[in-house]
């Protein structure tokens, strides 16, 4: 099974900062990597798919990069509505696996 | 508009069974890979099971293999998750989701509580 190691598990940052979250896969996942945002009590929302494609309707301050086994979600100019928990998901091979999540809090 | 609605959750005793349903509208389930994803209270997301589009190959997380069965009924565009021999650690919100493709669609989820 492919393990997804996501870091950091939590972070605090002020509005306007640039935030970077990393997911490392235990083997090549052929860019089948998605990023989700989840706010308390809400359903996860996909932000990025196939590693770097921005989901329609998602602000351009969100971007995804990486290939092979290392992937990054970057949030440029953090906004108040961006405080949430973020998850990566590999869907290259079954069983699909999520990262452990990164909680982004206000500093 | 695409929409997913789960049902079938509830309170069940350990060792018992439950069947979850996922009714889709606005798209045809059998054309897409569909998944069940769960989230235990205060925990992260866990992929539980998936069924491929087309041929319908099924897959499971190790934690549920042999106990859960995913299936679909193409006549009523519904996905199911049969959950047997339930354990306390299966307590979670269960979401039905289309994760791949240009659009990702998630249902609001159905709550499963396993407790005596």
Contacts between the chains, C-beta under 8 A, distances in Angstrom:
chain1	res1	chain2	res2	distance
A	1	B	62	7.1
A	34	B	99	6.6
A	34	B	104	7.4
A	36	B	45	7.4
A	38	B	45	7.5
A	43	B	95	6.8
A	43	B	106	4.6
A	43	B	107	7.5
A	43	B	108	6.1
A	43	B	109	7.0
A	44	B	37	7.9
A	44	B	45	6.5
A	44	B	95	7.8
A	44	B	106	6.1
A	45	B	104	8.0
A	46	B	99	7.4
A	46	B	104	3.8
A	49	B	100	7.6
A	49	B	104	7.3
A	55	B	104	7.2
A	56	B	102	7.5
A	56	B	103	7.9
A	85	B	44	7.8
A	87	B	44	6.6
A	87	B	45	5.4
A	89	B	45	7.6
A	89	B	47	7.2
A	89	B	99	6.9
A	91	B	99	6.1
A	91	B	100	6.2
A	94	B	50	6.5
A	94	B	59	3.7
A	95	B	47	6.3
A	95	B	59	6.1
A	95	B	60	6.8
A	95	B	61	4.9
A	95	B	62	6.9
A	96	B	35	7.0
A	96	B	47	4.3
A	96	B	50	6.5
A	96	B	99	7.8
A	97	B	47	6.4
A	98	B	44	6.3
A	98	B	45	4.6
A	98	B	46	6.6
A	98	B	47	6.2
A	99	B	44	7.9
A	100	B	44	5.6
A	101	B	44	4.3
A	101	B	45	7.3
